[in-house]
Amino acid sequence: MKASVIAATAVAGLLITTGAAAQARPGAAAPCAGQIHPNPSFERGTAGWEAGPRIVVLGDQARPAHTGRAYSTFAGLDVTHSDLLRTTVTIPAGCTLTVGFWARATTTETARGDYLNVGLAVTGTPPKTYFSLAFDHPAQWTVHTATAGAAATDRTATVSFLGSESAGNGVTAFDVDDVTFTLTAS
């Protein structure tokens, strides 16, 4: 009996010392704070993203990334094709999601032909194209944001970047970097 009391006391002391008793309870509400995507800047390639074969590139001195070394790129080949990059995150109940990204375009086009559509689809609401970038987008990095309001239940949000290029009317390349998925309390 004495050995059982000593063992129970030792376990209780270990829990207090390590803080194991202070861990989150299963089913506790997720905090509505901070960045929730594991690879927003493409520094780990396409980890956490569904992407075509030529999406992530390493910047150089002539075309540096917004931050870090890597960014995603769309079009810019003067061939008719499409590039798709997308990811899905979970929005906990009661949280607002703000999606932000930095983009730039380099072009030889004089009329809209190549474009980059940026869409947001949230559970329970119709998908929406929030941005349609074309040859007249600035050549310097520019930030864009879209917000999905809070709901009473958990939802998923899919963000997609669809670049489309037509051959023969000039070339536009779109670069995207630092795609943030930030939760805030409502």
C-alpha positions as CSV (number, residue, x, y, z in Angstrom):
1,M,0.0,0.0,0.0
2,K,2.8,2.4,0.9
3,A,4.4,1.7,-2.5
4,S,1.2,2.6,-4.3
5,V,0.9,5.9,-2.4
6,I,4.5,6.8,-3.3
7,A,4.0,5.9,-7.0
8,A,0.8,8.0,-7.1
9,T,2.5,10.9,-5.5
10,A,5.4,10.6,-8.0
11,V,3.0,10.6,-11.0
12,A,1.1,13.7,-9.6
13,G,4.5,15.5,-9.1
14,L,5.5,14.6,-12.6
15,L,2.2,16.0,-14.0
16,I,2.7,19.3,-12.1
17,T,6.3,19.6,-13.0
18,T,5.9,18.9,-16.8
19,G,2.6,20.8,-17.1
20,A,0.9,17.9,-18.7
21,A,-2.3,18.6,-16.8
22,A,-2.4,22.0,-18.6
23,Q,-2.7,20.6,-22.1
24,A,-5.7,21.4,-24.2
25,R,-8.8,19.3,-23.7
26,P,-10.1,17.4,-26.7
27,G,-13.0,19.3,-28.3
28,A,-11.8,22.7,-27.0
29,A,-12.4,25.5,-29.4
30,A,-9.5,26.4,-31.8
31,P,-8.1,29.8,-31.3
32,C,-9.0,32.4,-33.9
33,A,-5.6,33.9,-34.3
34,G,-2.7,33.8,-36.7
35,Q,-1.5,32.2,-39.9
36,I,-2.8,28.7,-40.5
37,H,-1.1,27.5,-43.8
38,P,2.2,25.7,-43.3
39,N,3.8,26.9,-46.5
40,P,2.5,30.4,-47.5
41,S,5.7,31.5,-49.2
42,F,6.5,28.4,-51.2
43,E,9.9,28.0,-49.5
44,R,9.2,24.3,-49.3
45,G,8.1,24.0,-52.9
46,T,4.5,22.9,-53.3
47,A,4.1,21.3,-49.9
48,G,0.6,22.0,-48.7
49,W,-0.6,23.0,-52.2
50,E,-2.0,21.2,-55.2
51,A,0.0,22.5,-58.1
52,G,0.9,22.0,-61.8
53,P,4.5,21.0,-62.7
54,R,5.9,24.5,-63.4
55,I,4.4,26.5,-60.6
56,V,7.2,27.2,-58.0
57,V,10.4,28.8,-59.0
58,L,13.4,30.2,-57.1
59,G,13.9,34.0,-57.5
60,D,17.1,35.5,-58.7
61,Q,18.5,39.0,-58.6
62,A,16.6,40.0,-61.8
63,R,13.2,38.7,-60.5
64,P,13.5,38.2,-56.7
65,A,10.8,36.8,-54.5
66,H,8.7,39.1,-52.4
67,T,10.2,37.5,-49.3
68,G,12.5,34.5,-49.0
69,R,13.7,32.8,-52.2
70,A,10.7,31.1,-53.8
71,Y,7.4,32.2,-55.4
72,S,4.8,30.7,-57.7
73,T,4.6,31.8,-61.3
74,F,1.9,31.4,-64.0
75,A,1.8,31.8,-67.8
76,G,4.8,33.6,-69.4
77,L,5.5,30.9,-72.0
78,D,3.6,32.2,-75.1
79,V,1.8,28.9,-75.5
80,T,-1.9,28.2,-75.0
81,H,-2.2,26.5,-71.6
82,S,-3.4,26.9,-68.0
83,D,-1.7,26.7,-64.6
84,L,-3.6,25.8,-61.4
85,L,-2.5,26.2,-57.8
86,R,-4.9,25.7,-54.9
87,T,-5.1,24.8,-51.3
88,T,-7.8,24.2,-48.7
89,V,-7.8,25.3,-45.1
90,T,-10.3,24.8,-42.2
91,I,-12.0,27.9,-40.7
92,P,-13.0,27.1,-37.1
93,A,-16.5,28.1,-36.0
94,G,-16.6,31.8,-34.9
95,C,-13.5,32.7,-36.9
96,T,-13.0,35.1,-39.8
97,L,-10.5,34.2,-42.5
98,T,-8.5,36.8,-44.4
99,V,-6.6,35.6,-47.4
100,G,-3.9,37.8,-48.6
101,F,-1.3,37.4,-51.4
102,W,1.4,39.5,-53.2
103,A,1.4,39.5,-57.0
104,R,3.2,41.1,-59.8
105,A,3.1,40.9,-63.6
106,T,5.6,41.3,-66.4
107,T,4.2,41.7,-69.9
108,T,4.7,42.4,-73.6
109,E,0.9,42.4,-74.1
110,T,-1.1,45.5,-75.1
111,A,-4.6,43.9,-74.6
112,R,-6.1,41.4,-72.3
113,G,-5.2,37.9,-73.4
114,D,-3.4,36.2,-70.5
115,Y,-4.9,36.4,-67.0
116,L,-4.7,35.1,-63.5
117,N,-8.0,34.5,-61.7
118,V,-8.0,34.2,-57.9
119,G,-11.0,32.5,-56.4
120,L,-12.2,31.7,-52.9
121,A,-14.8,28.9,-52.2
122,V,-16.1,28.6,-48.7
123,T,-18.4,25.8,-47.5
124,G,-22.0,27.0,-47.7
125,T,-21.4,29.9,-50.1
126,P,-21.0,29.9,-53.9
127,P,-17.4,30.1,-55.1
128,K,-16.3,33.6,-56.1
129,T,-13.5,35.0,-58.3
130,Y,-12.2,37.8,-56.1
131,F,-9.4,39.0,-58.5
132,S,-8.8,38.8,-62.2
133,L,-5.4,40.1,-62.9
134,A,-4.2,40.9,-66.5
135,F,-1.4,42.6,-68.4
136,D,-2.1,45.9,-66.7
137,H,-1.3,44.6,-63.2
138,P,1.7,46.5,-61.7
139,A,5.2,45.0,-62.3
140,Q,6.1,45.6,-58.6
141,W,4.8,43.4,-55.8
142,T,1.3,44.5,-54.8
143,V,-0.9,43.0,-52.0
144,H,-4.4,41.8,-52.5
145,T,-6.8,40.6,-49.7
146,A,-10.2,38.9,-49.5
147,T,-12.2,37.9,-46.3
148,A,-14.6,35.1,-45.4
149,G,-16.8,36.1,-42.5
150,A,-17.4,33.9,-39.4
151,A,-20.0,31.2,-39.1
152,A,-21.5,29.1,-36.3
153,T,-19.8,25.9,-37.6
154,D,-16.4,24.8,-38.9
155,R,-16.0,25.4,-42.7
156,T,-13.4,24.8,-45.3
157,A,-12.0,27.4,-47.6
158,T,-10.3,26.6,-50.9
159,V,-8.2,29.3,-52.5
160,S,-7.3,28.8,-56.2
161,F,-5.0,30.6,-58.6
162,L,-5.8,29.8,-62.2
163,G,-3.4,31.3,-64.8
164,S,-4.5,31.1,-68.4
165,E,-2.4,32.0,-71.4
166,S,-3.1,32.3,-75.1
167,A,-0.3,32.0,-77.6
168,G,0.6,34.7,-80.1
169,N,-0.5,38.1,-78.6
170,G,2.4,38.8,-76.3
171,V,3.5,37.3,-73.1
172,T,2.4,38.0,-69.5
173,A,3.9,36.2,-66.5
174,F,2.2,36.5,-63.1
175,D,4.1,35.9,-59.9
176,V,2.5,35.2,-56.5
177,D,4.2,35.1,-53.1
178,D,3.4,35.2,-49.4
179,V,-0.2,33.8,-49.5
180,T,-1.5,34.3,-46.0
181,F,-4.4,32.6,-44.3
182,T,-5.1,34.6,-41.2
183,L,-7.7,33.8,-38.6
184,T,-9.3,36.5,-36.4
185,A,-12.0,36.3,-33.8
186,S,-15.3,37.7,-34.9
